[in-house]
């Protein structure tokens, strides 16, 4: 499983714009599983665009608890 997550992070981190578009098109159940790699993507992107994406996804799917993911994305920029 770790290898799959690593491969997915490597694939998505290669292009932030494409990664955000992919996440925006994902369904709630898919995002539930993809949340596992948001911390890694935050560290890679360190961008306002990724934070904005996470905030919008949280609004779109309020049942997903993305508070920690959003906080980590913000901290990634501040470091």
BELSUL-V311266 format. One record per residue. N is the residue number from 1. RES is the residue in one letter. PHI is phi in degrees with one decimal (NA if undefined). PSI is psi as a letter, one per 20 degrees, with the letter a starting at -180 (* if undefined). Layout:
[[N	RES	PHI	PSI] [N	RES	PHI	PSI]]
This chain:
[[1	X	NA	g] [2	X	-60.6	h] [3	X	-64.5	h] [4	X	-65.6	g] [5	X	-62.0	g] [6	X	-60.9	g] [7	X	-62.8	h] [8	X	-66.3	g] [9	X	-60.4	g] [10	X	-60.9	h] [11	X	-66.8	g] [12	X	-72.8	h] [13	X	-71.3	i] [14	X	-69.6	h] [15	X	-153.0	o] [16	X	-59.9	g] [17	X	-60.1	g] [18	X	-68.0	h] [19	X	-63.1	g] [20	X	-64.4	g] [21	X	-61.1	g] [22	X	-62.0	g] [23	X	-64.8	h] [24	X	-64.5	h] [25	X	-91.4	i] [26	X	-74.7	q] [27	X	-84.3	r] [28	X	-57.2	g] [29	X	-65.4	h] [30	X	-67.8	g] [31	X	-65.1	h] [32	X	-55.8	g] [33	X	-80.9	h] [34	X	-69.4	h] [35	X	-53.6	h] [36	X	-61.1	h] [37	X	-106.8	j] [38	X	-61.3	h] [39	X	-62.3	g] [40	X	-64.4	g] [41	X	-66.7	h] [42	X	-60.4	g] [43	X	-64.6	h] [44	X	-74.1	g] [45	X	-79.3	g] [46	X	43.4	l] [47	X	-139.6	q] [48	X	-65.8	h] [49	X	-62.7	h] [50	X	-70.3	h] [51	X	-60.6	g] [52	X	-58.7	g] [53	X	-58.9	g] [54	X	-62.3	g] [55	X	-62.6	g] [56	X	-67.3	h] [57	X	-65.6	h] [58	X	-64.3	h] [59	X	-66.1	g] [60	X	-67.0	h] [61	X	-126.6	m] [62	X	-63.2	i] [63	X	-74.4	i] [64	X	-79.4	p] [65	X	-92.7	n] [66	X	-109.4	j] [67	X	-55.9	g] [68	X	-65.2	h] [69	X	-62.5	g] [70	X	-67.7	g] [71	X	-61.0	g] [72	X	-65.5	h] [73	X	-61.6	h] [74	X	-67.0	g] [75	X	-63.0	h] [76	X	-60.5	h] [77	X	-74.7	h] [78	X	-72.3	h] [79	X	-78.0	*]]
